[in-house]
């Protein structure tokens, strides 16, 4: 069940919408101004790595690069692949 974040193109209000299934009908309307002009945005991430932070421990890192849509970020999070 993915949660997607949308931003109203008219007033800038952000809203998260849970999609329980592909067939579910979800009201795509801004809670603040009532506009149906919502655009999906990339949600910010938040994670924490704890324990084992001694010498030689793997650490999370990120890098930015150019892509066809402008600027993209890549995250390398330690752990099983």
C-alpha positions, 0 to 999 in steps of 0.5 A, a space after each residue: 500500500 503505497 503512500 504518495 505525496 502531492 502538491 497543489 499547483 494552485 496554492 502549494 499545499 502538500 497532501 499525502 494519499 494512501 492507495 490501498 489498491 490499483 482499483 481504488 477510487 481516491 479523491 484527488 482534491 486539495 484540502 486547503 483550496 479545493 483544487 483538483 490540480 495536484 502534482 505528484 512530488 518526490 517525498 523527502 526521505 528520513 532514515 537513521 543508521 544505528 549501532 556498529 559505527 566503529 572504525 570501518 563501519 559502512 555509512 550511508 551516503 548520497 550524491 547528486 548528478 544531472 539527469 533528463 529531468 534536471 537534478 537527481 540524487 542517488 542514495 547508498 544505504 549500507 545493508 543487504 542488497 
